[in-house]
Amino acid sequence: MDTLHTVLNRGLSHWDRKRMPETEFRQRLDRVRQEMRERAVDLLLVYGDSRRYGHLAFVSHFIPKNRGALAVIPLEGEPALVVQEPGRNNPFSKTLTWIDEVHSAGKYSQGLVEALKNRDLKPRKIGLVAVEEQLNIREWDGLVKLLEGAEFCDLSDHLSSLRLVKSPSELALLRETSRILEEALSLFGKELRPGQKEYEIMAIVEREARRQGVEDFRSLIARSSQPQVALRPAGPAPIQRREALLVSVAASYQRHWAELGRTFCLGKAPEELVKSHSLARDIFGKLTAGIRAGASARAAGEWLKEIPSPAARDSLQQYGLGNGIGLDLTEKPFLERGGAGKIQPGMALTLRVCLFGSGAGSALIAQPFVVNADGMESLVKPVENLVSVEA
């Protein structure tokens, strides 16, 4: 879900040590260092910012409120964290991470100098995760100059592979995020009224999610009366009777994201809308039945060619059939014809069927699942029927 993103993450930010204990991160650190040893890497740098922080949160549990942060992980000894923020924010930043040494700095190179000095470390080979991709060029040039003479290697794929299968603590958080979204979205049907503006009803949904402690919240909406306009942020247009409202919401709780999508209609649904949603429900059933441990991510989209409507096929491919969820809203594996990797027990996935646009119909079904050895377990109460709201 790509939406407008605020400069400042304004949701609740704290570390629930009971839900995500320090032992979880110590175990992750051991797994990361095993790969560092195999590749002869003596220092690992992991970056994340307020928009995309999955790798950073995996090793530190830190969530940047704005700008970003750099995790500094030596092969031996304790890691450090460099946060681009004023020094006055440092006490608060330390409450969000298990890492004791937190440097507040205007430039990452300044904080890294201190971290290396404290460890008397002159790294020869440095692993990078999300650094070159997300860090701006001036900050990157500063790091390169500071680490002149060292060899760089990319370890992003390794961290991505460690994140594929979720731990019991992660699955518990994903269940909690899904529950919050489920309760928040239920208000859409309860509070929807004729003439109500889009942003008014979505504000009610977001308020409930934030009241329950989410760190970030995203939403998109589309309407069958405007088939030329795809899913988008809510606007000032009033809600009308007997039109399809495709609503997609996502939120993060304790750094863990989930997504939920439903189709609503205010009043009795027209026949063409019922028919469109029935098609979406049938496709969603085939999709969920085809996702099994051991299956390839590529195979999930192979049967799309059997759908007779080109417009429907295009819509399904445009919005995607699904992907992994966790510390990022969209993670590997991606369920598509070109997807790589196999489905494994313990993976968390969003499965999605979206029919929208001229000739495709109007329907959205999106639910989070966890992959078990014997099938798929929904993280929410399945609601695959069209949600009709009394006008």
C-alpha positions as CSV (number, residue, x, y, z in Angstrom):
1,M,0.0,0.0,0.0
2,D,1.7,3.2,-1.2
3,T,0.1,6.3,0.3
4,L,1.1,9.8,1.3
5,H,3.5,9.6,4.3
6,T,3.7,12.3,7.0
7,V,7.1,13.8,7.8
8,L,6.7,12.9,11.4
9,N,5.3,9.5,12.6
10,R,2.7,10.7,15.1
11,G,1.4,7.5,16.5
12,L,2.2,5.9,19.9
13,S,5.9,4.9,20.2
14,H,7.1,2.6,23.0
15,W,8.7,-0.7,23.6
16,D,6.5,-3.4,25.2
17,R,9.2,-5.6,26.8
18,K,6.7,-8.3,27.7
19,R,5.5,-8.7,24.1
20,M,9.0,-8.4,22.5
21,P,11.7,-9.3,25.1
22,E,15.4,-8.5,24.8
23,T,16.1,-12.2,24.4
24,E,14.4,-12.1,21.0
25,F,17.0,-9.6,19.8
26,R,19.9,-11.4,21.3
27,Q,18.9,-14.5,19.4
28,R,18.6,-12.5,16.2
29,L,22.0,-11.0,16.8
30,D,23.5,-14.4,17.1
31,R,22.0,-15.4,13.7
32,V,23.2,-12.2,12.1
33,R,26.8,-12.7,13.4
34,Q,26.9,-16.2,12.1
35,E,26.6,-14.9,8.6
36,M,29.1,-12.1,9.3
37,R,31.7,-14.7,10.4
38,E,31.1,-16.8,7.3
39,R,31.7,-13.7,5.1
40,A,34.6,-12.4,7.2
41,V,32.6,-9.2,7.9
42,D,33.8,-7.4,11.1
43,L,31.2,-4.6,11.1
44,L,27.6,-4.5,9.9
45,L,25.7,-1.2,9.3
46,V,21.9,-1.4,9.1
47,Y,19.8,1.7,8.2
48,G,16.1,2.5,8.4
49,D,14.0,5.7,8.2
50,S,10.6,6.8,9.3
51,R,9.0,5.4,6.1
52,R,10.8,2.1,5.8
53,Y,12.4,0.7,8.9
54,G,12.0,-3.1,8.8
55,H,15.7,-4.1,8.8
56,L,16.5,-1.6,11.4
57,A,13.7,-2.7,13.7
58,F,14.7,-6.3,13.2
59,V,18.1,-5.8,14.9
60,S,17.2,-2.9,17.2
61,H,13.4,-2.6,17.7
62,F,14.0,1.2,17.1
63,I,11.4,3.1,15.1
64,P,12.5,6.6,13.8
65,K,9.9,9.3,14.5
66,N,11.4,11.3,11.6
67,R,14.6,11.0,9.6
68,G,16.4,7.8,10.3
69,A,18.9,5.7,12.4
70,L,21.9,3.5,11.8
71,A,22.6,0.3,13.7
72,V,26.3,-0.4,14.2
73,I,26.9,-4.1,14.8
74,P,30.5,-5.3,15.4
75,L,31.4,-8.9,15.1
76,E,32.2,-9.0,18.8
77,G,30.9,-6.8,21.7
78,E,27.7,-4.8,22.1
79,P,26.0,-3.0,19.2
80,A,25.4,0.8,19.0
81,L,22.7,3.0,17.5
82,V,23.2,6.3,15.8
83,V,20.1,8.4,15.5
84,Q,19.9,11.6,13.5
85,E,18.2,13.8,16.0
86,P,18.9,16.6,18.5
87,G,20.6,15.4,21.7
88,R,17.6,16.4,23.8
89,N,15.7,13.5,22.2
90,N,18.3,10.9,23.3
91,P,16.7,9.9,26.6
92,F,13.4,9.1,24.8
93,S,15.2,7.2,22.0
94,K,16.8,4.9,24.5
95,T,13.4,3.8,25.7
96,L,12.6,2.4,22.2
97,T,15.5,0.0,21.8
98,W,17.3,-2.7,23.7
99,I,20.7,-1.3,22.6
100,D,22.3,0.7,25.5
101,E,24.7,2.9,23.5
102,V,22.6,5.4,21.5
103,H,24.4,8.4,19.8
104,S,22.4,11.4,18.7
105,A,24.2,13.1,15.9
106,G,23.6,15.6,13.0
107,K,25.5,13.3,10.6
108,Y,25.8,9.5,10.7
109,S,29.5,9.7,10.2
110,Q,29.8,11.7,13.4
111,G,28.0,9.1,15.5
112,L,29.8,6.3,13.8
113,V,33.2,7.8,14.7
114,E,32.2,7.7,18.4
115,A,30.9,4.1,18.2
116,L,34.1,2.9,16.5
117,K,36.3,4.8,18.9
118,N,34.5,3.3,21.9
119,R,35.3,-0.2,20.5
120,D,38.8,0.6,19.2
121,L,37.6,-0.8,15.9
122,K,39.1,-0.2,12.4
123,P,36.9,-2.4,10.2
124,R,38.4,-4.1,7.1
125,K,35.2,-5.5,5.7
126,I,31.8,-3.9,6.3
127,G,28.4,-5.4,5.6
128,L,25.6,-3.0,4.5
129,V,21.8,-3.5,4.9
130,A,19.5,-0.8,3.3
131,V,22.3,1.8,3.5
132,E,23.0,2.5,-0.1
133,E,19.3,2.1,-1.1
134,Q,17.8,4.5,1.5
135,L,20.6,6.8,2.8
136,N,20.9,10.2,1.0
137,I,24.0,10.7,-1.1
138,R,25.6,13.3,1.2
139,E,25.4,11.0,4.2
140,W,26.6,8.0,2.2
141,D,29.6,10.0,0.9
142,G,30.4,10.9,4.5
143,L,30.4,7.3,5.6
144,V,32.6,6.2,2.6
145,K,35.1,8.9,3.4
146,L,35.2,7.9,7.1
147,L,35.6,4.2,6.2
148,E,38.1,4.7,3.4
149,G,40.1,1.6,2.5
150,A,37.4,-0.8,3.8
151,E,35.7,-3.4,1.6
152,F,31.9,-3.2,1.4
153,C,29.4,-6.0,0.8
154,D,25.6,-6.1,0.8
155,L,23.9,-8.3,3.4
156,S,20.4,-7.2,2.7
157,D,19.3,-10.5,1.2
158,H,20.6,-12.3,4.3
159,L,18.5,-10.2,6.7
160,S,15.5,-10.5,4.4
161,S,15.8,-14.3,4.6
162,L,16.1,-14.2,8.5
163,R,12.8,-12.2,8.5
164,L,10.8,-14.6,6.4
165,V,9.6,-17.0,9.1
166,K,8.1,-15.2,12.1
167,S,8.9,-16.1,15.7
168,P,6.0,-16.8,18.2
169,S,6.5,-13.2,19.6
170,E,6.2,-11.7,16.1
171,L,3.1,-13.8,15.3
172,A,1.4,-12.7,18.5
173,L,2.0,-9.0,17.6
174,L,0.7,-9.6,14.1
175,R,-2.5,-11.1,15.6
176,E,-2.8,-8.0,17.8
177,T,-2.4,-5.6,14.9
178,S,-4.9,-7.6,12.9
179,R,-7.4,-7.5,15.8
180,I,-7.0,-3.7,16.1
181,L,-7.6,-3.3,12.3
182,E,-10.6,-5.6,12.5
183,E,-12.2,-3.6,15.3
184,A,-11.4,-0.2,13.7
185,L,-12.8,-1.2,10.3
186,S,-16.0,-2.6,11.8
187,L,-16.8,1.1,12.7
188,F,-16.9,1.9,9.0
189,G,-20.1,-0.2,8.6
190,K,-21.5,1.1,11.9
191,E,-20.9,4.8,11.4
192,L,-21.4,5.1,7.6
193,R,-24.2,7.6,6.7
194,P,-25.6,9.0,3.4
195,G,-23.9,12.3,2.5
196,Q,-21.0,11.7,4.9
197,K,-17.7,12.8,3.5
198,E,-15.0,10.1,2.8
199,Y,-12.5,11.7,5.1
200,E,-15.0,11.9,8.0
201,I,-15.8,8.2,8.1
202,M,-12.1,7.3,7.6
203,A,-11.2,9.6,10.5
204,I,-13.5,7.6,12.7
205,V,-11.7,4.4,11.7
206,E,-8.2,5.8,12.2
207,R,-9.1,7.3,15.6
208,E,-10.1,3.9,16.8
209,A,-6.9,2.3,15.6
210,R,-4.8,5.0,17.2
211,R,-6.8,4.8,20.4
212,Q,-5.6,1.2,20.6
213,G,-2.0,2.1,20.3
214,V,-0.9,1.8,16.6
215,E,2.3,3.6,15.6
216,D,1.2,4.3,12.1
217,F,-2.0,4.0,10.1
218,R,-2.7,4.0,6.4
219,S,-6.0,4.0,4.4
220,L,-7.2,4.0,0.8
221,I,-10.6,4.1,-0.7
222,A,-12.2,3.6,-4.1
223,R,-15.8,3.9,-5.4
224,S,-17.7,2.1,-8.1
225,S,-19.2,5.4,-9.2
226,Q,-15.7,6.5,-10.2
227,P,-14.2,3.5,-12.0
228,Q,-11.5,5.7,-13.6
229,V,-10.0,6.5,-10.1
230,A,-8.1,3.8,-8.4
231,L,-7.6,3.3,-4.7
232,R,-6.5,6.6,-3.1
233,P,-6.6,8.6,0.1
234,A,-10.0,9.7,1.3
235,G,-11.2,13.0,0.1
236,P,-14.1,15.4,0.6
237,A,-16.7,13.7,-1.7
238,P,-19.9,12.6,0.0
239,I,-20.9,8.9,0.2
240,Q,-23.8,7.9,-2.0
241,R,-26.3,5.1,-1.7
242,R,-26.0,1.8,-3.6
243,E,-22.3,2.2,-4.7
244,A,-19.4,0.0,-3.8
245,L,-16.9,1.4,-1.4
246,L,-13.5,-0.5,-1.5
247,V,-11.7,0.2,1.8
248,S,-8.1,-0.8,2.5
249,V,-6.5,-0.1,5.9
250,A,-3.1,-1.0,7.3
251,A,-1.5,-0.2,10.7
252,S,1.7,-1.1,12.6
253,Y,1.7,-2.0,16.3
254,Q,5.0,-2.6,18.1
255,R,6.6,-2.2,14.6
256,H,4.5,-5.0,13.1
257,W,2.2,-4.3,10.1
258,A,-1.0,-5.9,9.0
259,E,-3.5,-5.1,6.2
260,L,-7.2,-5.5,5.8
261,G,-9.5,-4.9,2.9
262,R,-13.3,-5.0,2.6
263,T,-16.1,-4.0,0.2
264,F,-19.1,-2.0,1.6
265,C,-22.3,-0.8,0.1
266,L,-24.7,1.7,1.7
267,G,-28.1,0.4,1.0
268,K,-29.2,-2.5,-1.1
269,A,-26.4,-3.6,-3.5
270,P,-27.1,-3.5,-7.2
271,E,-27.1,-6.8,-9.0
272,E,-23.9,-6.0,-10.9
273,L,-22.1,-5.3,-7.6
274,V,-23.3,-8.5,-6.1
275,K,-22.0,-10.4,-9.2
276,S,-18.7,-8.6,-9.1
277,H,-18.1,-9.4,-5.4
278,S,-19.1,-13.1,-6.0
279,L,-16.4,-13.3,-8.6
280,A,-13.9,-11.8,-6.2
281,R,-14.9,-14.3,-3.5
282,D,-14.4,-17.2,-5.9
283,I,-11.0,-15.9,-6.9
284,F,-10.0,-15.4,-3.3
285,G,-11.1,-19.0,-2.5
286,K,-8.8,-20.3,-5.2
287,L,-6.0,-18.1,-4.0
288,T,-6.1,-19.3,-0.4
289,A,-6.5,-22.9,-1.5
290,G,-3.4,-22.6,-3.6
291,I,-1.1,-21.2,-0.9
292,R,0.5,-24.1,0.9
293,A,3.8,-24.8,2.6
294,G,6.3,-25.9,0.0
295,A,4.5,-24.2,-2.9
296,S,6.4,-21.6,-4.9
297,A,5.5,-17.9,-4.7
298,R,5.4,-17.9,-8.5
299,A,2.7,-20.5,-8.7
300,A,0.3,-18.3,-6.8
301,G,-0.4,-16.3,-9.9
302,E,-0.3,-19.0,-12.6
303,W,-4.0,-19.6,-12.7
304,L,-4.7,-15.9,-13.4
305,K,-4.6,-16.8,-17.1
306,E,-7.7,-18.8,-16.6
307,I,-9.8,-15.7,-15.8
308,P,-11.6,-14.8,-19.0
309,S,-11.9,-11.1,-18.4
310,P,-8.7,-9.2,-19.4
311,A,-9.8,-6.2,-17.3
312,A,-10.1,-8.4,-14.2
313,R,-6.7,-10.0,-14.8
314,D,-5.1,-6.6,-15.2
315,S,-6.7,-5.4,-12.0
316,L,-5.6,-8.4,-10.0
317,Q,-2.0,-8.0,-11.2
318,Q,-2.0,-4.3,-10.7
319,Y,-2.9,-4.5,-7.0
320,G,-1.1,-7.8,-6.4
321,L,-2.3,-11.1,-5.1
322,G,-0.4,-10.8,-1.9
323,N,2.9,-10.5,-0.1
324,G,4.6,-11.1,3.2
325,I,3.9,-8.8,6.1
326,G,5.8,-8.1,9.3
327,L,8.2,-5.3,10.1
328,D,7.4,-3.8,6.7
329,L,3.9,-3.6,5.2
330,T,5.2,-5.3,2.1
331,E,7.8,-8.0,2.4
332,K,9.0,-11.1,0.6
333,P,7.6,-13.3,-0.7
334,F,5.6,-11.6,-3.4
335,L,2.8,-13.8,-4.8
336,E,3.1,-13.2,-8.5
337,R,4.2,-14.9,-11.7
338,G,7.7,-13.7,-11.3
339,G,7.8,-14.3,-7.5
340,A,10.8,-16.1,-6.1
341,G,11.1,-18.5,-3.2
342,K,8.9,-21.1,-1.5
343,I,6.1,-20.7,1.0
344,Q,7.3,-21.8,4.5
345,P,5.4,-22.6,7.7
346,G,5.6,-19.5,10.0
347,M,5.4,-17.0,7.2
348,A,2.8,-14.2,7.6
349,L,1.0,-13.1,4.4
350,T,-1.6,-10.7,3.1
351,L,-3.7,-12.3,0.4
352,R,-5.5,-9.8,-1.8
353,V,-8.1,-9.7,-4.5
354,C,-9.0,-6.4,-6.0
355,L,-11.3,-5.9,-8.9
356,F,-11.6,-2.3,-10.0
357,G,-11.7,-0.2,-13.1
358,S,-13.7,-0.1,-16.3
359,G,-14.8,-3.6,-17.2
360,A,-13.3,-5.3,-14.1
361,G,-16.1,-4.8,-11.6
362,S,-15.8,-3.4,-8.1
363,A,-14.7,-5.6,-5.1
364,L,-11.9,-5.9,-2.6
365,I,-11.0,-8.7,-0.2
366,A,-7.7,-8.6,1.7
367,Q,-6.9,-10.6,4.8
368,P,-3.8,-11.5,6.8
369,F,-2.8,-15.1,7.3
370,V,-0.1,-17.2,8.9
371,V,1.1,-20.3,7.0
372,N,0.9,-23.6,9.0
373,A,2.2,-27.0,8.1
374,D,-1.3,-28.1,7.1
375,G,-2.7,-24.9,5.5
376,M,-3.5,-21.3,6.1
377,E,-4.8,-19.7,9.3
378,S,-6.6,-16.4,9.0
379,L,-5.5,-13.8,11.6
380,V,-9.0,-12.2,11.5
381,K,-12.5,-13.5,11.4
382,P,-13.1,-14.1,7.7
383,V,-15.5,-11.6,6.1
384,E,-15.5,-12.4,2.5
385,N,-19.1,-11.4,1.8
386,L,-20.1,-7.9,0.6
387,V,-20.8,-5.8,3.7
388,S,-24.2,-4.1,3.2
389,V,-24.9,-1.2,5.4
390,E,-28.5,-0.1,6.1
391,A,-29.0,3.4,4.6
